[in-house]
């Protein structure tokens, strides 16, 4: 009987151990005089592959900027004291799925978010419209979703800031 219980326990435990912790980004917001809002994503990659799930602005954070603000700049940097990330790509997707940093069809063509995450440096990008070939301030007219690709360092820690202006 003990062998059967031990076998059942191992069968249930081994799959749970193989999954590891999923990546996560926690959000916080700061409002500044002059109408600026900064939404900060403190991200930790998964313990299995370094990935994070696509992360939409929370309802409260979206309420701070929707219909009144424009995405002005996106800045990334490795979180102080954490595990350095790989160079990785950042996308800011609007409610229609358009990348406000300029990727075309989900690829990297014209993407100003390409390699925006760096293992040691702070880097910034501005919204970019690839059809017109110009930088612009992107109005927030619905949900925004943060997407990170090609970050494979297990449990990497990095911060992404979105700055919004009126």
LINPECOR-V597929 format. One record per residue. N is the residue number from 1. RES is the residue in one small letter. OMEGA is omega as a letter, one per 40 degrees, with the letter a starting at -180 (999 if undefined). NEAR is the number of other C-alpha atoms within 12 Angstrom. D_LAST is the distance of its C-alpha to the last C-alpha in Angstrom with 1 decimal. Layout:
# LINPECOR-V597929
n->{N/N}
res->{RES/RES}
omega->{OMEGA/OMEGA}
near->{NEAR/NEAR}
d_last->{D_LAST/D_LAST}
This chain:
# LINPECOR-V597929
n->{1/2/3/4/5/6/7/8/9/10/11/12/13/14/15/16/17/18/19/20/21/22/23/24/25/26/27/28/29/30/31/32/33/34/35/36/37/38/39/40/41/42/43/44/45/46/47/48/49/50/51/52/53/54/55/56/57/58/59/60/61/62/63/64/65/66/67/68/69/70/71/72/73/74/75/76/77/78/79/80/81/82/83/84/85/86/87/88/89/90/91/92/93/94/95/96/97/98/99/100/101/102/103/104/105/106/107/108/109/110/111/112/113/114/115/116/117/118/119/120/121/122/123/124/125/126/127/128/129/130/131/132/133/134/135/136/137/138/139/140/141/142/143/144/145/146/147/148/149/150/151/152/153/154/155/156/157/158/159/160/161/162/163/164/165/166}
res->{x/x/x/x/x/x/x/x/x/x/x/x/x/x/x/x/x/x/x/x/x/x/x/x/x/x/x/x/x/x/x/x/x/x/x/x/x/x/x/x/x/x/x/x/x/x/x/x/x/x/x/x/x/x/x/x/x/x/x/x/x/x/x/x/x/x/x/x/x/x/x/x/x/x/x/x/x/x/x/x/x/x/x/x/x/x/x/x/x/x/x/x/x/x/x/x/x/x/x/x/x/x/x/x/x/x/x/x/x/x/x/x/x/x/x/x/x/x/x/x/x/x/x/x/x/x/x/x/x/x/x/x/x/x/x/x/x/x/x/x/x/x/x/x/x/x/x/x/x/x/x/x/x/x/x/x/x/x/x/x/x/x/x/x/x/x}
omega->{a/i/i/i/i/i/i/i/i/i/i/a/a/i/a/i/a/a/a/a/i/i/a/i/i/a/i/a/i/i/a/i/a/i/i/i/i/i/a/i/i/a/i/a/i/i/i/a/i/a/i/i/i/a/i/i/i/i/a/a/i/i/i/a/a/i/a/a/i/i/a/a/i/a/i/i/i/a/a/i/a/i/a/i/i/i/a/a/a/i/i/a/i/a/i/a/i/i/a/i/i/i/a/i/i/i/a/i/i/a/i/i/i/a/i/i/a/a/a/a/i/i/i/i/i/i/a/i/a/i/i/a/a/i/i/i/a/i/i/a/a/a/i/a/i/i/i/i/i/i/a/i/a/i/i/a/i/a/i/i/i/i/i/i/i/999}
near->{7/8/9/10/11/12/13/14/14/14/14/13/13/13/12/12/13/14/14/18/20/22/30/28/33/27/25/24/27/21/21/15/10/10/18/23/31/31/38/30/37/29/41/35/39/26/24/21/25/32/34/37/23/25/29/28/34/24/18/16/30/31/20/31/35/27/18/20/28/32/40/32/32/38/35/40/35/32/28/19/13/21/25/29/40/30/29/34/37/46/45/45/33/29/20/15/23/28/37/44/45/36/29/24/17/24/19/23/20/26/32/35/41/33/29/40/41/31/27/22/21/22/28/27/34/34/38/31/23/22/15/10/17/18/22/21/23/36/23/33/20/28/27/34/30/40/37/40/30/26/36/28/29/27/29/38/38/46/42/42/39/44/35/36/27/23}
d_last->{69.0/67.1/66.8/65.3/62.7/61.9/61.5/59.2/57.1/56.7/55.9/53.0/51.8/51.8/49.1/46.8/47.3/46.5/43.0/41.4/38.0/35.1/32.0/29.0/25.4/24.2/20.6/19.0/15.5/14.4/11.6/11.2/10.9/8.1/5.7/6.8/8.9/12.0/14.4/17.8/20.7/24.1/26.5/30.2/32.1/35.0/38.4/39.9/37.9/34.7/32.4/29.6/28.8/25.7/23.3/20.7/17.8/19.5/19.0/17.6/15.0/14.0/13.7/11.0/8.6/10.5/9.6/6.2/4.5/6.1/9.0/9.2/12.6/15.6/18.2/21.6/24.6/27.9/27.9/30.1/33.6/33.2/34.8/33.4/32.0/33.1/31.0/29.1/26.6/23.1/21.6/18.4/19.5/17.6/19.6/21.7/22.7/21.0/20.3/16.9/18.6/21.1/24.3/26.5/28.5/27.8/29.5/28.5/28.6/25.7/24.1/22.1/22.4/26.2/27.7/24.3/26.1/28.8/31.7/31.2/28.1/24.4/22.7/19.2/18.1/15.3/14.9/17.8/19.2/23.0/24.2/22.7/23.0/19.7/16.6/13.3/9.8/10.8/9.2/10.3/13.0/15.5/17.1/16.6/19.7/20.6/23.9/26.1/29.3/32.3/31.9/35.5/36.2/37.4/35.4/33.0/30.2/26.8/23.2/20.2/16.7/13.5/10.4/7.0/3.8/0.0}
